Amino acid sequence: DIVMTQTPLSLLVTLGQPASISCRSSQSLVHSDGNTYLSWLHQRPGQPPRLLIYQISDRFSGVPDRFSGSGAGTDFTLKISRVEAEDVGVYYCMQGTQFPPYTFGQGTKLEIK
Amino acid sequence: EVRLVESGGGLVQPGGSLRLSCAASGFAFSTYGMNWVRQGPGKGLEWFSYISSGSVIMYYADSVKGRFTISRDDGKNSLYLQMNSLRDEDTAVYYCVRTGSYSTFGVWGQGTLVTVSS
């Protein structure tokens, strides 16, 4: 199974400042079809997760452009250009390249300073 | 509006059984693969079961293999999870999730809580 490792596990950010979360996979996430099935999800307290980014850098419908994804192979990054209050919660990376199983990172908790 | 609504959660004793349902609406349910993902109290996300469109393929994580069974009824736009031999560690919020293009988990239900305790 592919293991997804996120850093840091918690993040304290001032409103309006940038934030960055890293995700590393134990194997390359490049599929034999050439795509890389790496997604980022956000979960607010008491809510189900919601998809933010897929295929490394494509924003899902309705996701603000302050969220961006980058990376390749085994190393990926989610960036928030200017953190807003609604961005608090836990962020997960997830791989769908080698499935089953789909696997998630441990989660990174973002709080406002 | 695309929607998934889980039901059937509750308190069950270790060794007991429970059947979860997920009602889908607002999209062509029969054409999508569907998943169950769970989240233990204060923990992260764990995918544990998938069913393809047409019920051709089913997958399970090792943690539930042999105990849980995923199924679907496309005529009722519904996904099911039969859970047997429940353990304390199965206590979690259970989410029904649609698989979209590019292996995305773009549509999630609100979740249903399953508590396994004596």
Interface residues (C-beta under 8 A of the other chain):
Chain A: N35 Y37 S39 L41 P48 P49 R50 L51 Y54 Q55 D58 F60 S61 V90 Y92 M94 G96 T97 F99 P100 P101 Y102 T103 F104 G105 Q106 G107
Chain B: N35 G44 L45 E46 W47 F48 Y50 Y59 Y60 A61 Y95 Y102 S103 T104 F105 G106 W108 G109 Q110 G111
